[in-house]
Amino acid sequence: MNPLIKLAEEALEQSTHMETCAQQGKWDELTDVQAVHTKTVETIMLTEAEEDIKAQLRTLLLEIKATNNRTISLANDFKKTLVKEKKTLGQGAKMQKMLNALK
């Protein structure tokens, strides 16, 4: 197997792992995998591909991109949840402060 294709398959596995981490709320693990994934993808992008593997490589890279986009969507949803929770906590703190002032 061509080393560049093997590297692209590793990157796809990393992307899939990151998506699974996002689905399970394992954000620290996702961050660790993402650091390695970034280096893997950079290596792929900086390496000149031979003509006979370009189509296969393109297919793998499109799968990686689609998987990463799903992961980003999950992360954005989680971020929105955190923002809502923070806002709710802030309102709760204000209410508590008002109650304390009434005592």
N, C-alpha and C positions, 0 to 999 in steps of 0.2 A: 504494500500500500504506500502511496505517495505520502511523505512526511507532512506536507502542507494539508492534505486531506485529513490525515490523522489529527493534526492540530485543530482543524476546523471541527471535527467530530468531538474533540475534547471541549472546545468552546461551546458547542451545542449542549453537551452534558452539563457544563457549568451553568448555562442559561436555564436549563430545565431544573437544575438544583435550586437556583435562585428563585425561580417561579414557585417551586414547592415550598421553599422557606417563607416566601411572601404569603402564600395561602395559609400557612400554619402560624404566621405571626412570629417567625424566628428571625427578627430583623438584625440581630448581632451576627448570626451565622451568615445571613445573606450578605452583609457588609464584608465579611471575611472572604467569601467566595467571589464577590464582585471585584475585589482588589486583584485577585489572581486572574479573573476573567478579562479584566481590562488589559492586562499585560499579554494575555494569550491573543486577544483580538488585535492588539497593536502589532504583535509579531506577524500575524497573518496578513494584515494590511500593508506591512512594509516589505513583505517577501514577494518577489516576482514569481507569478504562477506560470507554469508551462501551459501551452495552448491546449493540450489534450485533457487537462483537468479543470479548465476554467468553468465549464458548464456545471460540473459536479460541485465545485467550490462555490459558485454563485448560488446554487440551490441550498447548500448548507448555510451560507451567510444570510440568505433570506429567512430561513427557519430560525436562525439565531436572532435576527432582527424582530421577527414576529413574537418570539418568546420573550425577548427583552421588553417589547412594547406592552405585553400583557403584565409583566412584572411591574413595570412603571405605573400602569393603571392601578394595580393593587396597592402599590405604595402611595399613590395619590389619594386613593380612597381612605387608606389608613390615616394619612395626614389630615384629611378633612375631619375624620372622627376625632383625632387628637385636638384639633382646633375647637371643635364643638364642646368637647369635654373641658378644655381650658376655660372657655367662655362660661360654661355652666359653673365651674368651680369659682370663677371670679365673681359671678353673681351671688353664689352661696356665701362667699367671704363678705361681700357687701351687706348681705342680709344679716349675717352674724354680727357684723360691726354695728349695724343699726339696733339690733336687739340688745347688744351689750350697752349701748348708749342709753337705752330706755331703763336700764336697771338702776 
